Amino acid sequence: MAGYIAEFFGYRPEDKSEISLQSAAKRKCPFLESQCTKVLSRDREIAGVCAVRQKSDNSHPVICCPNRIYTDNYKMLHTISFKAFGENTNLYAGRAAVEKAKAENGAIAVFGHGWGGELRSPQRKGTGSYFVDWVLAKLDGNGELKEFTAVEVQTIDTTGNYRTAREALLNGREIVADTVGLNWENVSKRIIPQIIYKGQVLQREELCKTG
């Protein structure tokens, strides 16, 4: 199996604009406006690979870094919040949302990546220790919990590697194929059991009405 890097430090490989080159030079994640945290497993160098695609004429880019999903100031969370709760309420990190809810007659408390920290799924008789990627909790004007929704995030796992392709982009912005492939089987093996288990646990929660 062979493939290409489809997005590199937030930009298409064929993009040779100054902002694209600077993003790679500074190892920057433009989606979170911070340092890229995706690393090569063997040597721990910053990878900068947001998406990959297979070596075929009709292949499409597939996201391989979760941070890529959080573009446009975590627009994903705002979209999910609207679909879950049916209104455009401001989102705030974790417990800070309580005071905001009192001041604004309601708010959404967000627990997850870079916000209020991940929350552990409810335990029964001391068992169960899974964490949920995201929890969005709707608070009323008194800062009390009215309902919440849980979100699980999964991007593609890859096989092979993209070291040669990465080096070629860093040194001359050359686009070359590498051994990177898409590991759909492992993604399904990882995400489906989590959704089943966490879904069963959260079904017992009266205030968890969507997910």
Secondary structure, 3 states (H helix, E strand, C coil): CCEEEEEECCECCCCCCHHHHHHHHCCEECCCCEECCCECCCCCCECCEEEEEECCCCCCCEECCHHHHHHHHHHHHHHHHHHHHCCCCCEEEHHHHHHHHHHHCCEEEEECCCCCCCEECCCECCECCCEECEEEEEECCCCCEEEEEEECCCCCCEECCCHHHHHHHHCCCCCCCECCEECHHHHHHHHHHHHHHHHHHHHCCCCEEEC
